[in-house]
Amino acid sequence: MRIWVDITDASHVVFFAPIVRRLEDDGHTVTITARRFAGADLVLRRYGLGRVLTTGHRGGGLGTRAVGLVNRTAQLLGSASSGRFDVAVGSHASDFALAAWTLGIPQLTFLDDERLRRGNAVNVRLVDEVAVPEAVPLATLTALGTPPDKLFRYPGFKEEYYLHDFSPDAQVLASLGVDRRHVVGVVRPARPARGGDAPSKDEAALSALVRELAGRRHVTLILVARDAGQRARFLALGAPGLIAPDGPVLDGASLIAAADFVLGGGGVMTREAAALGTPAYTVSSRSPAAVDAALLAEGRQRRAAKASDVDVKKKGDARTTLTTPRDPAIFVDRLLELASRRSRRARRGPPAGGAGSAPPV
């Protein structure tokens, strides 16, 4: 079969890579389109995945975003119109959903529970199937207009699946000059406040913890900053035990596996820590998304308001396997099953006005 995979963010590369490998190992042909955004093309290259690059992310106002949507949709249509794909899969991208819908390709979209917004209400009407973690309440999904018969609710969370094949680099701490005898923490701040020049409330709370913890003997904290400005703000704390690599950390999972704890503002790295059994702490004061709320309830993620909330000690045997193995083959099977069906649009026929008419919402 011919499968189309669309990538819009570097984090999506990590998730889709084991799915792509399994599809190709089974003899299927996979074509990847990737948006130039957040280093996605660099991560694709690191994973050895071929790709067709499309226009980058357009920020700014509504008009600018609309232009970006039109331009990338046109690029995707141009790339995919001759592909004769059996199925398409992506992650909550409006341009991709619209392009696959226009071409009548059965499509599956993955929704991140922390990114459920009103904009998804159009996407879920265009796609044939919506994949979400079971932790996301059904009421939240139906409020977006997702029919229950479109839902594929899978157990666990995405990080558990893409780490299924993970093999950590035993030299990751040595490559950063970290003494393995020290208690090692990974610090992952939340995204900066809008504009990037001022710390968010969560970043300010995290800075206070970092200042105290990185001032202790035999404690090393490794900062994985979001941008250069954030890195500079943390270095300005003058904490002696703080290391701040200059540039992206390409093997964050190995770093988490080697660390004794992870401290951050929630998000991917704290969920990766929970998956790998590394103690995870969040300083976030925001209401957690569904998966993070479930991890907090299970004790696999904990809140830290002060330094004493963090258990600063060696975690013992370093984990190299998941606490709960989740095989990404479940998504391969779902894609192939979807490929055997015609898309909802194809079954229904084109709307009045032809293929160029606006989709029903």
Secondary structure, DSSP 8 states (H G I E B T S, - for coil): -EEEEEE-SHHHHHHHHHHHHHHHHTT-EEEEEEES-TTHHHHHHHTT---EEE-----SSHHHHHHHHHHHHHHHHHHHTTT--SEEEESS-HHHHHHHHHHT--EEEE--GGG--TTHHHHHHHSSEEEEETTS-HHHHHHTT--GGGEEEESS-HHHHHTTT----TTHHHHTT--TTSEEEEEE-----TTSSS--HHHHHHHHHHHHHTTSTTEEEEE--SSHHHHHHHHTT--TTEE--SS--TTHHHHHHHSSEEEESSSHHHHHHHHHT--EEE---S---HHHHHHHHHTSSEE-SSGGGS--S--SS---S-SS---THHHHHHHHHHHTS--HHHHH---TT-TTS----
